[in-house]
Amino acid sequence: MSFGPPPSMPSGPATPAEPTENGHGRHGPDDSGGPGRKGRRNPLIGLLAVILAGALATGGWLLWGRGSGDSEASDKSRAPHAQGPLDVRETVEKRPASINGKMAFRFSVDDMKPGEHVEMPGMWATDRILAKGINKTLVGMSIGTDAAPGDEKWRLALDGPICGYTLHVTGDNRTAVLFRANDWAEEALCNQVAFVDLDDGRLLWKERFPVSQLGRESGDATGTEKDRPGVALAHGTVAVTWGGGSIGYDMKNGDTRWSTTTTAPCQDMGVVGGRGLIVREQCWSGGDPLSVGTWRSATFKLRKLDPATGEALWTYSAAEGVRSLHVPSAEPAVVAVSAGATGITDLISLDDQGRNRATISLRNGAYVADCTDSDYLLIDDCPTIAVGKDQVFIRSKDQLEKQTSNWIIGFDLATGKTTKKFDSGPGALLHPVRMSGDRLLALRLSDDHIAPNALVALDPRTDEEVPHLYFGLPSEAQLMTMTDQNDIVVQDGRLFFGVKAANGPADAKTKQWSYLVLGIGSSAPPQS
């Protein structure tokens, strides 16, 4: 499948988002739509065209299921506060009518070239659209379809490759991405932000922001090392950090609401949104220019900002010797630090004045708290950490002595003490996904690939575990459950696994099906 040129190669100008008609369903001889299907492969010119073909056959590919879903499980989980279209979405998932899982969506390709590498930054879901970033294009695909080249629901081509994005979506299904000014110039700068409607692919607005050089003497972008910008959503505001400062854009029209600047040797390096807005500031010290950019010369600060005005509400300074700092949640504020070692060593909860409430030490190695470092500056991408109103949840280290197992443990944000413990049971592993009101959504992944996997809701108040979906996975999709290498999204009763990058086969003789996104939903018929 042609994804369009890699980021470093020339390409034509951007084209607007355009709706396209869905074609008819394409399925293999067994009508399953699985690998081996024979379908039309439309040639694509320039940009990626990601396609969806028609709906799955009625009986196609029931993944796994057990139980009828008849039990009267209470849905006590609730949104903690009222939300509007300009807020960051916090969906409370309801238990489906049937917990038998089936394929609700798939996007796969079989014509990648040997050695081909395609970046696929960002994945977002609405009640009817699965949207994916692919190189320099955003595509939207209808849920309930089997993706094959030719008929995407909408496509939005940007001037250059996506170079930043946020995990968050607004209450009216909009999100923001950063992209390079173009990808045919000698030096393409990551200096544009786009606000996009995920339901129809409309580019609502785009704006250009500055760039700065990385390092202690940062100024205009004249060197080869440029700051990586970051983007986040908070109420009514799209916030961008660009090294030399931060800018808040109005969600409605892209107007600048506020801007701040930093003074060398400090730079704004990342931002996290949600219910609050926090900017990470990185400062360099020392007179040796060769030490600039290394963790030994860096210190970190956090500024919590008013999304409407950019005013700093409080400032938090991390201790010296912190190697890296991430922010899995802006409100309540939780900081994940690596203090003089690789990996997260401590979780720190902050109060409403930015003061240390509690420190949770992870230095004994019993727990796993990971945050992702990549070319995209997401300082809140912490796939093994889920933060609730009063607790933070992480998973234990895998236990492999007899049968594979682990547990998810909760820590009180006020005291740092352990609260609830949820065991995976033998032959499975539990992975936190996200909060759903007061409950924690988690994946229970089977170790033997025979017993079903499950999406479950864990209730810290009652210790109750409520199954939402039981499902299996084809062998081609097993690696998509690795949380550090893939996007995992739960939205509107469906579970989606999406790769962050795709690679072609080792040689031209190998015909390789690559699963890019796989969605699982309830086998119950949709409610009219």
C-alpha positions, 0 to 999 in steps of 0.5 A, spaced: 500 500 500 502 506 498 503 511 504 505 517 500 513 519 500 517 519 507 517 525 511 524 527 508 522 526 500 518 532 496 511 532 495 505 536 492 501 541 496 496 540 501 489 538 499 483 539 503 479 534 506 474 530 502 468 526 503 468 519 499 463 514 498 464 507 501 465 501 497 462 495 497 464 489 502 471 486 500 471 479 503 476 473 502 473 466 500 470 465 507 467 471 507 471 473 513 474 479 511 481 476 513 488 476 511 488 473 504 482 477 502 482 479 494 480 486 493 481 492 489 487 496 490 486 503 488 493 506 486 494 513 490 498 519 488 502 523 492 499 522 499 496 516 503 489 514 502 487 509 507 481 506 505 475 503 508 471 498 504 464 496 506 461 493 513 463 486 515 458 480 513 453 478 519 457 472 521 464 474 520 469 473 525 466 472 532 473 473 536 471 470 543 466 470 548 463 467 554 457 469 558 451 472 556 451 479 559 445 478 563 447 479 570 445 486 573 451 489 574 451 496 577 453 502 573 455 507 579 461 510 575 460 517 573 463 523 570 466 527 576 463 534 573 459 536 568 462 537 561 461 541 555 464 541 548 470 545 549 472 541 555 476 535 554 472 528 553 472 524 559 467 518 557 464 514 562 463 507 559 457 503 560 457 495 560 454 493 553 448 488 553 453 482 551 460 481 553 461 477 547 466 481 543 467 481 535 471 485 530 468 492 530 473 495 525 480 493 522 485 496 518 490 492 514 495 492 508 499 487 505 503 491 500 508 495 504 515 495 500 521 491 503 524 496 508 519 501 508 517 505 514 511 509 516 510 513 522 502 513 524 502 518 530 495 519 533 489 515 534 482 517 536 475 514 536 468 517 536 462 514 536 462 512 529 469 514 526 476 511 527 481 517 526 489 515 525 495 520 523 499 517 517 505 520 515 502 527 513 495 525 512 489 524 517 484 519 515 477 518 518 474 511 517 467 508 519 467 504 525 464 497 523 468 496 516 474 493 514 479 497 511 482 496 505 485 501 500 480 505 496 474 508 500 476 512 506 470 516 509 475 522 509 482 524 508 485 531 510 492 532 507 497 537 511 503 541 508 508 536 511 508 530 516 505 530 523 510 532 528 506 532 534 499 530 537 495 530 543 491 524 546 486 528 548 479 529 544 474 535 546 467 534 548 465 535 540 470 530 537 475 535 535 483 534 536 489 538 535 496 536 531 502 539 529 505 539 522 511 541 519 511 547 514 512 543 508 516 536 507 520 539 500 524 544 503 531 543 505 529 544 512 522 543 514 520 546 521 515 543 526 511 550 526 504 549 525 498 547 529 491 544 526 485 543 529 481 538 526 473 535 527 474 528 527 467 526 525 468 529 518 475 531 517 474 538 517 480 543 518 477 548 523 483 552 523 491 552 523 496 557 525 503 558 525 508 558 531 515 560 532 521 555 533 527 555 537 534 552 537 535 547 543 540 548 548 542 553 554 543 559 549 536 558 545 534 563 540 532 563 533 532 557 530 539 557 526 542 551 529 541 543 527 538 541 534 531 544 534 526 544 540 520 539 539 514 542 540 508 540 544 500 540 544 495 539 549 487 541 550 484 544 556 478 548 556 477 552 550 484 552 549 489 549 544 496 550 548 503 549 544 510 549 547 515 551 542 521 551 546 522 559 547 515 559 550 508 557 550 502 559 546 494 558 547 489 558 541 482 559 542 479 553 540 473 556 536 477 560 531 484 559 532 485 566 535 491 567 540 488 568 547 495 568 550 503 567 549 508 567 554 516 567 553 522 563 557 529 566 558 535 562 557 537 557 559 530 555 560 525 552 555 518 550 555 519 543 553 512 539 553 505 541 555 499 536 558 492 538 558 485 535 560 482 538 566 488 542 568 494 545 564 501 544 566 507 546 562 514 543 563 520 547 563 527 545 562 533 549 564 540 547 563 546 549 567 554 549 567 559 552 563 561 546 559 557 547 552 558 539 551 554 538 557 548 542 554 542 537 553 544 531 557 540 530 563 546 531 568 546 539 566 538 539 566 533 541 571 525 541 571 520 546 573 512 545 572 507 551 571 500 550 572 497 555 567 490 558 567 487 556 560 484 562 559 489 567 560 496 563 561 497 566 568 501 561 572 497 559 578 503 555 581 510 553 580 513 546 582 521 545 581 523 538 581 529 536 585 536 536 582 538 529 579 532 528 576 533 525 569 527 525 566 520 528 568 513 526 565 506 528 567 501 523 567 495 527 570 494 535 570 489 535 575 489 532 580 497 533 578 501 527 578 509 527 576 513 521 574 520 522 575 526 518 574 531 520 579 538 518 577 536 512 574 533 509 568 525 508 568 520 511 573 523 511 580 518 516 583 510 518 583 509 525 586 502 528 587 501 535 588 496 539 591 492 545 588 498 550 590 503 545 587 506 543 593 508 535 594 502 532 597 505 525 597 511 521 594 510 514 592 517 510 591 518 505 586 525 503 587 524 496 589 522 494 582 516 491 584 512 496 580 512 498 573 510 505 571 512 507 564 512 513 560 513 513 553 519 517 550 519 518 542 520 523 537 513 526 539 513 530 545 507 527 549 509 528 556 503 525 559 503 518 554 504 514 560 501 507 558 502 503 565 499 509 569 492 511 570 490 517 575 483 517 578 480 523 583 484 520 589 488 514 587 493 513 582 493 506 579 500 502 576 501 494 575 506 490 578 512 487 575 510 480 572 510 474 576 513 468 572 515 463 577 509 458 576 504 461 572 504 468 569 500 473 573 501 480 576 496 485 579 494 492 579 495 496 585 492 503 587 496 508 591 492 514 595 494 521 592 494 524 599 498 519 603 502 515 598 500 509 601 497 503 598 489 502 597 486 497 593 489 491 589 486 487 583 489 480 581 490 478 574 489 471 576 494 465 574 495 465 566 494 472 565 496 479 566 493 486 568 494 492 564 491 499 566 488 503 560 484 509 563 479 511 568 472 511 567 468 515 572 470 512 578 472 506 575 479 503 572 478 500 565 484 495 565 486 489 560 486 482 562 491 479 557 491 471 556 498 468 557 496 462 553 492 465 547 487 460 548 483 463 554 479 469 552 482 476 553 478 481 557 476 488 558 474 489 565 472 495 569 475 495 576 471 498 582 476 501 587 470 502 592 467 495 592 473 491 589 468 489 584 470 487 577 465 488 572 467 484 565 465 489 559 468 485 553 471 478 552 475 477 546 480 473 542 486 476 537 488 473 531 496 471 531 497 477 526 495 482 532 498 479 538 503 484 538 498 490 538 497 489 545 504 491 547 502 498 551 509 501 550 509 500 542 501 501 540 495 506 542 490 503 546 483 506 546 477 505 549 471 509 547 463 508 546 463 501 548 469 499 543 476 497 544 481 499 539 489 497 538 493 501 533 500 501 531 504 507 532 509 505 526 508 500 520 514 496 517 514 493 511 517 485 510 524 483 510 524 481 503 520 482 496 518 475 496 515 475 503 507 477 502 506 480 509 499 482 512 500 488 517 494 489 522 494 497 523 488 498 527 484 493 530 477 494 533 473 490 538 466 491 540 460 487 543 456 482 539 449 485 541 446 488 536 446 496 536 440 499 540 435 503 535 
